[in-house]
Amino acid sequence: MNISFLLSILIFAGIMFIFFALYLFITARAEKSRILDKIDKTAAPAPLRLASNAATGGSAGGFQQFFIDLATRLGKYSTPNNEENLTHRKQKLIMADYRKANAPVIFYGLKIFFALVFPAALLLARMFFALPLQNTTLLMLVLSLALAGLYSPDAWVQFAIARRQEKITDGFPDALDLMVVCVEAGIGLDQAIKTVSDEMRLTNQTISEEFALMNLELRAGRSRQDAMRNLGARTGVEDVRNLVTLLIQTDRFGTSIAQALRVHSDSMRTKRHQRAEEKAMKLPVKMLFPLIFFIFPALFVAVIGPGAIKIYRSLIQTNMGAG
């Protein structure tokens, strides 16, 4: 084997091992920080905590702050001047739980950053590992990686939105049941919203934050209808929007809020049960490809392998010996 090729493989394996070790270290630190932050959140009032996070955007380490500053500088040159596109991007970032004032600038800066880093990584790999790539192939790969880096922040934001909406959808029936209990006990709707934000803090942090933000808007003097519409716009979940429409109509026409919430809560639990049944029905189809590509070959080797070896020994070797 060529010594330079073996050395390149060892260098590549060492770099990958270092990156994997850094990933494990950062993941462990993040998990520890998440647990400590969750403990701190149980001791601090939710509205005050949200106001502090909205103002500061959370604490960042040295490397993370340097990365944010670099993305902010790049984003100043790539942020669109079209107010409609910028408003749409802000709405998407809010739905993904990025509420800092400079979040759109950082987003567009990351698009430029990854569009430059991915092709640069390919060129460095070609230079260090002497990859045999023709100019046409190299140009196509550079353009493909630049496009991938350009649209990777969009894919991440969509993933964050889907993950956040899934958390809200899963925990929303419980929050609605708690609201029903509070309203039927004689508590006002505004106080019921605050109670839901306090009680859901440990079980579902996402719903607790959204209800706490709505409570802050109500305390700041915004009307209940506007605060509820903002809740539906921030989450983008159909169940939340249906609840907002129901509460607005109930407040407008003067009907019983407790009865309306009770009926809506029953429908939410029915929907969650139906979603669970839907996932269970999709499970055999999703298990088909792992069975075909991973389990069946190993099973065939374990079952047919000994018989094939005996057939080979008894027929082929006997015929060869007789010949």
Secondary structure as GFF3:
##gff-version 3
##sequence-region A 1 323
A	DSSP	alpha_helix	3	43	.	.	.	ID=ss1
A	DSSP	alpha_helix	46	56	.	.	.	ID=ss2
A	DSSP	alpha_helix	62	78	.	.	.	ID=ss3
A	DSSP	alpha_helix	83	95	.	.	.	ID=ss4
A	DSSP	alpha_helix	103	129	.	.	.	ID=ss5
A	DSSP	alpha_helix	135	184	.	.	.	ID=ss6
A	DSSP	alpha_helix	189	199	.	.	.	ID=ss7
A	DSSP	alpha_helix	205	219	.	.	.	ID=ss8
A	DSSP	alpha_helix	224	235	.	.	.	ID=ss9
A	DSSP	alpha_helix	238	253	.	.	.	ID=ss10
A	DSSP	alpha_helix	257	286	.	.	.	ID=ss11
A	DSSP	alpha_helix	288	290	.	.	.	ID=ss12
A	DSSP	pi_helix	291	295	.	.	.	ID=ss13
A	DSSP	alpha_helix	296	311	.	.	.	ID=ss14
A	DSSP	pi_helix	312	316	.	.	.	ID=ss15
A	DSSP	alpha_helix	317	322	.	.	.	ID=ss16
###
